[in-house]
Amino acid sequence: MAFDRLIKRIQETGNPSVAGLDPKLDYVPAFIREKHFAADGMTLKAAANAIKEFNFALIDALADVVPAIKPQAAYYEMYGYEGVRVLAETIAYAQSKHLFVITDGKRNDIGATMQAYATAHLGSVTVGTETLEPFGADALTVNGYLGTDGIRPLLDICAEQDKGIFVLVKTSNPSSGELQDQKIGENTVYDVMGDMCETWGAEQIGASGYSAVGAVVGATYPEQLAELRKKLPHTLFLVPGYGAQGGGAQGVAGAFDENGRGAIVNSSRAIMCAWKKEENCPETAFAEAARREAIRMRDDIYNFSGQRRCIARCIAGS
């Protein structure tokens, strides 16, 4: 199971966090941007190649600290076909460093169209006599609000290709409650969606006890996070909202089960842009600053009161 592999990487690194690679060109240090502008002009190719160099340096610095990366597809698509090329190259490079890759695409459709999305991001295509993976990520974020019709094609590929999905359940954005907190009978919409994740994943439960169907549950709503952890025993959580969105170790503590498993916590800007916040940090040391921030985040989660024993057991692999 894909999430068994992710949990193993969490145990190996002693770190239940994922580095989000959501690079705007402004995040890339000037010396990298200027080098690629000089080579290719102020073009989409230059922008994409600058992001590629930035990403690869971050991956090199983080590969033994974090178990996974999470590239957000939109930040690559905004640079057109050159950016999409760099997304594929970033995924492949991260996996060559033994990192688990979660593509954050929040895809949502039905039938043949959802099959195409599933194939593109998690599956493989046949070209003549060759079978090729277009992007080849280990997991994909998806929107489940079209119901089972939009999830079934993904479940088939998860089973065939050893992949996973994270379904939007209770998201970290301020207006999420406008829909997700509404009631369907006695239950909130996010409760119903969480229950659907348990149902969708019931036939693909790994040795860890978690299925191939995870849930996106934000750190900015800690009470709901802890509530959902108790209700969804087979659903691995991807927890956004730590760092720049205001979530912290106290907020994410409820995401973990009694064995220190069950969640991976995302931080994007705080890691990528750590060099901008560190006092007297030269831009050439951006990767080292990202590594320091990832270690600080790990220690913040680990050292929070009530979380220490939980994560310690996870590290020990109990």
Secondary structure, DSSP 8 states (H G I E B T S, - for coil): -HHHHHHHHHHHHT--EEEEE---GGGS-HHHHHHHHHHH-SSHHHHHHHHHHHHHHHHHHHTTT-SEEEEBTHHHHTTHHHHHHHHHHHHHHHHHTT-EEEEEEEE---HHHHHHHHHHHTS-EEETTEEE-SS--SEEEE--TT-HHHHHHHHHHHHHHT-EEEEEEE-SSTTTHHHHTSEETTEEHHHHHHHHHHHHTTT-B-TTS-BSEEEEE-TT-HHHHHHHHHH-TT--EEE--BSTTSB-HHHHGGGS-TTS-SEEEEE-HHHHTHHHHSTT--GGGHHHHHHHHHHHHHHHHHHSTTTHHHHHHHHHT-
